[in-house]
Amino acid sequence: MSGPPRLRTMNIADTESRPVLGPAGNKARPTDNVKPASKPLKKSEKPSQEKEKKAVVRLPKPHSMILKQQQEHHQTLLNSSMNASCSSDASSTDSSHSGRAARRSVPPLRRKHFGSKAEKVERTEIGSTLVKKAIANEVTEDSTDCVESKRRCAWITPNTDQCYVAFHDEEWGVPVHDDKKLFELLSLSGALAELTWPAILSKRLMFREIFLDFDPAAVSKLNEKKITAPGSIAISLLSELKLRAMIENARQICKVIEEFGSFDKYIWNFVNHKPIVSQFRYPRQVPVKTPKAEVISKDLVKRGFRSVGPTVTYTFMQVAGLTNDHLISCFRFQECLATAEEEEASYKDSTLKTKIEVEDPTDLGLLARAIP
């Protein structure tokens, strides 16, 4: 049989306080009836002693080390600065005059950008005089000089071919009254449907050789089969349709010359022998065709001309000087206008002379006698 449960004695000598987990941590909770023993008191004293030891060990040694390092570093800086100052004082006494002279000779960089107003005015005056001297002493080619100095129509740029620039300056818009030249310009205007003006002008000599300097009577007698043959030079320039049209136009010009005396009289009669002055300010104002060009084109087609639509006809009018389509800002506008006025005056004089020659000379004598 099992006996009654043994009860443990609560003697102070036999028992020890056991640490219990509480909200304050692993600490011994004293009981109300039992006095604390001497051993727990010794244990409670140990943490304070350990804290004091740690404080003694940690604080003095690092602090002293840091102070020593700072003092040593400060001492080294003082020594180095003293040495540098001594050496600089020694060297400055010898090179003071040379250093000042060098500083005076070398101007500061900021003065170039942030100068005074007087300096800026002097620089602008010097720059303008230099530019004037450079322009006065400049020797360049005629083509580049003309393109840069003279103001032309907007479609003439610095990158334009020089042959086209010369064509603009010398021929485009100038009134033409020679039948050969008029036939040439009419033929080249029709070639613009397949080529550009620079390409046509670069091959202008070949055109003149093939078409016999654009003599209408000589071109009208050419053999179309030889010219339009596959191995011929002419077929490499234009298509067969354009070549046949040029030969047929030469034949029609011969007929016009027989009827009107010259192709010049026939074509200039549409504008009353006076160029049309457009006075355009901007390139977009220059038209592709005009009502006058349509009228001339219809009459040419009736007479048997080929490849003479309104656009080709208006291009021919521009080139032959029947219309002055130079922009007002272009230097050629006034020049073409002046030449047109001179030719108009000469045409009036020639018409008066022809009238006087046709009239009865007896009437002229009577008029001369009547005039005092």
C-alpha positions as CSV (number, residue, x, y, z in Angstrom):
1,M,0.0,0.0,0.0
2,S,1.2,3.4,-0.8
3,G,1.6,5.6,2.1
4,P,0.4,9.2,2.4
5,P,2.2,11.7,0.3
6,R,5.4,13.1,1.7
7,L,5.5,16.7,2.5
8,R,8.6,18.7,2.0
9,T,9.9,20.7,4.8
10,M,10.1,24.4,4.4
11,N,13.3,24.9,6.2
12,I,15.4,27.9,5.2
13,A,18.6,25.9,5.2
14,D,17.3,23.3,2.8
15,T,15.4,25.5,0.3
16,E,16.7,28.0,-2.2
17,S,14.8,30.7,-4.1
18,R,14.1,29.6,-7.7
19,P,13.9,32.1,-10.5
20,V,10.5,32.5,-12.0
21,L,9.7,34.0,-15.4
22,G,7.7,37.2,-14.9
23,P,7.0,40.4,-16.6
24,A,10.3,41.9,-15.3
25,G,12.5,39.0,-16.6
26,N,14.3,36.2,-14.9
27,K,14.3,37.5,-11.4
28,A,13.7,35.9,-8.0
29,R,10.4,36.8,-6.5
30,P,10.7,37.0,-2.6
31,T,7.9,35.4,-0.6
32,D,6.1,37.2,2.1
33,N,6.6,34.7,4.9
34,V,10.2,33.6,4.2
35,K,13.2,35.8,4.5
36,P,15.6,35.8,1.6
37,A,18.7,33.8,2.1
38,S,22.2,35.1,2.0
39,K,23.1,33.4,-1.4
40,P,20.5,35.3,-3.5
41,L,21.8,38.5,-2.0
42,K,25.2,37.6,-3.3
43,K,23.8,36.8,-6.7
44,S,22.0,40.2,-6.8
45,E,25.3,41.9,-6.0
46,K,27.1,40.3,-8.9
47,P,25.4,42.3,-11.8
48,S,26.3,45.6,-10.2
49,Q,29.9,44.5,-9.9
50,E,30.0,43.2,-13.4
51,K,28.6,46.5,-14.7
52,E,31.2,48.5,-12.9
53,K,33.9,46.3,-14.3
54,K,32.6,46.7,-17.8
55,A,32.4,50.4,-17.4
56,V,35.9,50.5,-16.2
57,V,37.2,48.3,-19.0
58,R,35.3,50.0,-21.9
59,L,35.5,53.7,-21.2
60,P,39.0,54.6,-20.2
61,K,40.9,52.7,-22.9
62,P,39.1,53.7,-26.1
63,H,38.7,57.3,-25.0
64,S,42.4,57.6,-24.2
65,M,43.3,56.0,-27.5
66,I,41.1,58.4,-29.5
67,L,42.6,61.4,-27.6
68,K,46.1,60.2,-28.3
69,Q,45.4,59.7,-32.0
70,Q,43.8,63.1,-32.3
71,Q,46.8,64.7,-30.6
72,E,49.3,62.9,-32.8
73,H,47.4,63.8,-36.0
74,H,47.1,67.4,-35.0
75,Q,50.8,67.5,-34.2
76,T,51.7,66.1,-37.6
77,L,49.5,68.7,-39.3
78,L,51.1,71.5,-37.4
79,N,54.6,70.2,-38.2
80,S,53.8,69.9,-41.9
81,S,52.2,73.3,-42.1
82,M,55.2,74.9,-40.4
83,N,57.6,73.2,-42.8
84,A,55.5,74.3,-45.8
85,S,55.2,77.9,-44.6
86,C,58.9,78.1,-44.0
87,S,59.8,76.7,-47.5
88,S,57.2,79.0,-49.2
89,D,58.6,82.0,-47.4
90,A,62.0,81.1,-48.5
91,S,61.0,80.6,-52.1
92,S,58.6,83.6,-52.3
93,T,61.4,86.1,-51.5
94,D,63.4,84.9,-54.5
95,S,60.7,84.7,-57.1
96,S,58.3,87.5,-56.1
97,H,59.3,89.9,-58.9
98,S,59.3,87.2,-61.6
99,G,55.9,85.9,-60.5
100,R,54.3,89.4,-60.5
101,A,55.6,90.0,-64.1
102,A,54.3,86.7,-65.3
103,R,50.9,87.4,-63.7
104,R,50.8,90.8,-65.4
105,S,51.7,89.4,-68.8
106,V,49.0,86.7,-68.8
107,P,45.5,88.2,-68.9
108,P,42.7,86.5,-67.0
109,L,40.4,84.3,-69.1
110,R,37.2,86.0,-67.8
111,R,38.0,89.3,-69.4
112,K,37.5,87.9,-72.8
113,H,33.9,87.0,-72.0
114,F,33.0,89.7,-69.4
115,G,34.8,92.8,-70.7
116,S,33.7,96.4,-70.3
117,K,31.4,98.2,-72.8
118,A,34.3,100.2,-74.1
119,E,36.3,97.0,-74.9
120,K,33.2,95.6,-76.6
121,V,32.8,98.7,-78.8
122,E,36.5,98.6,-79.7
123,R,36.2,94.9,-80.7
124,T,33.1,95.5,-82.8
125,E,34.8,98.4,-84.6
126,I,38.0,96.4,-85.2
127,G,35.9,93.5,-86.4
128,S,34.0,95.6,-88.9
129,T,37.2,97.1,-90.3
130,L,38.7,93.7,-90.7
131,V,35.6,92.5,-92.5
132,K,35.7,95.5,-94.8
133,K,39.3,94.9,-95.6
134,A,38.7,91.2,-96.2
135,I,35.9,92.0,-98.6
136,A,38.0,94.6,-100.4
137,N,41.0,92.3,-100.7
138,E,39.0,89.2,-101.4
139,V,39.7,87.5,-104.8
140,T,37.4,84.7,-105.7
141,E,35.9,83.1,-108.7
142,D,33.2,84.9,-110.6
143,S,30.5,82.2,-110.1
144,T,30.8,82.0,-106.4
145,D,31.1,85.7,-106.0
146,C,28.0,86.3,-108.0
147,V,26.0,83.7,-106.1
148,E,26.9,85.2,-102.7
149,S,26.7,88.9,-103.5
150,K,23.7,89.2,-105.9
151,R,20.2,88.4,-104.8
152,R,18.4,86.2,-107.3
153,C,15.1,84.4,-107.6
154,A,14.4,82.0,-104.8
155,W,14.8,78.9,-107.0
156,I,18.5,79.8,-107.5
157,T,20.4,78.6,-104.5
158,P,24.1,78.3,-103.7
159,N,23.9,74.6,-104.6
160,T,22.4,75.3,-108.0
161,D,24.6,74.3,-111.0
162,Q,26.6,77.1,-112.4
163,C,25.3,76.6,-115.9
164,Y,21.7,77.2,-114.7
165,V,22.9,80.3,-112.7
166,A,24.4,81.7,-115.8
167,F,21.3,80.9,-117.8
168,H,19.2,82.8,-115.2
169,D,21.6,85.8,-115.2
170,E,22.0,86.1,-119.0
171,E,19.1,84.6,-120.9
172,W,16.1,83.8,-118.7
173,G,13.5,86.6,-119.1
174,V,15.5,88.5,-121.8
175,P,13.3,89.4,-124.8
176,V,14.4,87.4,-127.8
177,H,13.5,88.4,-131.4
178,D,15.7,86.0,-133.5
179,D,13.8,83.2,-135.2
180,K,16.6,80.6,-134.7
181,K,16.9,81.5,-131.0
182,L,13.1,81.4,-130.6
183,F,13.0,77.9,-132.2
184,E,15.8,76.7,-129.9
185,L,14.0,77.9,-126.8
186,L,10.7,76.4,-127.9
187,S,12.4,73.1,-128.5
188,L,14.2,73.1,-125.1
189,S,11.0,74.1,-123.3
190,G,9.4,71.0,-124.8
191,A,12.3,68.9,-123.7
192,L,11.6,69.8,-120.0
193,A,8.9,67.0,-120.0
194,E,11.8,64.5,-119.9
195,L,14.8,66.5,-118.6
196,T,15.6,69.3,-116.2
197,W,17.1,72.7,-117.1
198,P,20.6,71.9,-115.7
199,A,20.6,68.6,-117.7
200,I,19.4,70.3,-120.9
201,L,21.9,73.2,-120.6
202,S,24.8,70.7,-120.0
203,K,23.8,69.0,-123.3
204,R,23.1,72.2,-125.2
205,L,26.0,71.8,-127.6
206,M,24.9,68.3,-128.5
207,F,21.4,69.7,-129.3
208,R,22.8,72.4,-131.5
209,E,25.0,69.9,-133.4
210,I,22.2,67.5,-134.0
211,F,19.6,70.1,-135.0
212,L,22.0,72.3,-137.1
213,D,22.0,75.3,-134.7
214,F,18.2,75.3,-134.8
215,D,17.9,76.7,-138.2
216,P,14.2,76.0,-139.0
217,A,14.8,75.6,-142.7
218,A,17.6,73.1,-142.2
219,V,15.9,71.1,-139.5
220,S,12.7,70.8,-141.5
221,K,14.8,68.8,-144.2
222,L,16.3,66.3,-141.7
223,N,15.5,62.6,-142.1
224,E,13.4,61.5,-139.1
225,K,14.5,57.8,-139.6
226,K,18.2,58.6,-139.2
227,I,17.7,60.8,-136.1
228,T,15.4,58.3,-134.4
229,A,17.5,55.3,-135.2
230,P,18.5,53.2,-132.2
231,G,22.2,53.9,-132.4
232,S,22.0,57.6,-133.0
233,I,23.1,60.3,-130.6
234,A,19.8,62.1,-130.7
235,I,17.9,59.1,-129.3
236,S,20.1,59.1,-126.3
237,L,19.0,62.7,-125.5
238,L,15.3,62.5,-125.9
239,S,12.5,60.1,-126.8
240,E,11.5,59.5,-130.4
241,L,8.2,61.4,-129.9
242,K,10.1,64.5,-128.8
243,L,12.6,64.3,-131.7
244,R,9.8,64.0,-134.3
245,A,7.9,66.9,-132.7
246,M,11.0,69.2,-133.0
247,I,11.4,68.4,-136.7
248,E,7.7,69.0,-137.3
249,N,7.8,72.3,-135.4
250,A,10.6,73.4,-137.6
251,R,8.4,72.8,-140.7
252,Q,5.5,74.8,-139.1
253,I,7.8,77.7,-138.3
254,C,8.8,77.9,-141.9
255,K,5.1,78.2,-142.8
256,V,4.6,80.9,-140.2
257,I,7.6,82.8,-141.6
258,E,6.1,82.7,-145.1
259,E,2.8,84.1,-143.7
260,F,4.0,86.7,-141.2
261,G,7.5,87.5,-142.4
262,S,9.1,86.0,-139.3
263,F,8.2,83.9,-136.3
264,D,9.2,86.8,-134.1
265,K,6.3,89.0,-135.4
266,Y,3.9,86.1,-135.1
267,I,4.7,85.2,-131.5
268,W,5.2,88.8,-130.2
269,N,1.9,89.9,-131.7
270,F,0.1,88.0,-128.9
271,V,1.5,90.4,-126.2
272,N,1.4,93.5,-128.4
273,H,5.2,93.4,-128.8
274,K,5.6,94.3,-125.1
275,P,6.7,91.9,-122.4
276,I,4.2,91.1,-119.6
277,V,5.6,92.3,-116.2
278,S,4.3,90.0,-113.5
279,Q,5.9,91.7,-110.4
280,F,5.8,88.6,-108.2
281,R,7.1,88.8,-104.6
282,Y,7.2,85.1,-103.7
283,P,8.0,81.9,-105.7
284,R,4.5,80.4,-105.0
285,Q,2.9,83.3,-106.9
286,V,4.6,82.2,-110.2
287,P,2.0,80.2,-112.1
288,V,2.5,77.1,-114.2
289,K,0.3,78.4,-117.0
290,T,-1.8,81.5,-117.7
291,P,-4.8,82.3,-119.9
292,K,-2.4,84.0,-122.4
293,A,-0.4,80.9,-122.6
294,E,-3.5,78.8,-123.3
295,V,-4.5,81.1,-126.2
296,I,-1.0,80.9,-127.8
297,S,-1.0,77.1,-127.3
298,K,-4.3,76.7,-129.0
299,D,-3.2,78.7,-132.0
300,L,0.0,76.7,-132.3
301,V,-1.8,73.4,-132.1
302,K,-4.2,74.6,-134.9
303,R,-1.1,75.4,-137.1
304,G,0.2,71.8,-136.6
305,F,2.8,72.3,-133.8
306,R,3.5,69.4,-131.4
307,S,4.3,69.2,-127.7
308,V,3.2,72.8,-127.2
309,G,0.7,72.5,-124.3
310,P,-0.1,75.5,-122.1
311,T,2.6,74.6,-119.6
312,V,5.3,74.3,-122.3
313,T,4.1,77.5,-124.0
314,Y,4.3,79.4,-120.7
315,T,7.8,78.1,-120.0
316,F,8.7,79.3,-123.5
317,M,7.2,82.7,-122.8
318,Q,9.3,83.0,-119.6
319,V,12.5,82.0,-121.3
320,A,12.0,84.1,-124.4
321,G,11.1,87.2,-122.4
322,L,7.5,87.4,-123.5
323,T,6.8,87.7,-119.7
324,N,9.1,89.0,-117.0
325,D,8.6,86.5,-114.1
326,H,11.7,87.4,-112.2
327,L,10.9,88.2,-108.6
328,I,11.0,91.8,-107.6
329,S,13.8,91.1,-105.2
330,C,15.9,89.6,-108.0
331,F,18.5,91.9,-109.5
332,R,17.5,90.7,-113.0
333,F,14.0,92.1,-112.7
334,Q,15.0,95.7,-113.3
335,E,17.6,94.7,-115.9
336,C,15.1,92.8,-118.0
337,L,12.6,95.6,-117.6
338,A,15.1,98.1,-118.9
339,T,16.1,96.0,-121.9
340,A,12.4,95.5,-122.7
341,E,11.8,99.2,-122.6
342,E,14.8,99.8,-124.9
343,E,13.6,97.2,-127.4
344,E,10.1,98.6,-127.3
345,A,11.4,102.0,-128.2
346,S,13.5,100.6,-131.0
347,Y,10.5,98.7,-132.3
348,K,8.4,101.8,-132.3
349,D,11.1,103.6,-134.3
350,S,11.3,100.8,-136.8
351,T,7.5,100.8,-137.3
352,L,7.5,104.5,-137.9
353,K,10.3,104.2,-140.5
354,T,8.4,101.5,-142.3
355,K,5.3,103.6,-142.4
356,I,7.2,106.6,-143.7
357,E,8.8,104.5,-146.4
358,V,5.4,103.1,-147.5
359,E,3.7,106.6,-147.6
360,D,3.9,108.9,-150.7
361,P,7.1,110.9,-150.6
362,T,5.2,114.0,-152.1
363,D,3.1,114.2,-148.9
364,L,6.2,114.0,-146.8
365,G,7.7,116.9,-148.8
366,L,4.6,119.0,-148.3
367,L,4.7,118.3,-144.6
368,A,8.4,119.3,-144.4
369,R,7.7,122.5,-146.2
370,A,4.8,123.3,-143.9
371,I,6.9,122.9,-140.8
372,P,9.0,126.1,-140.2
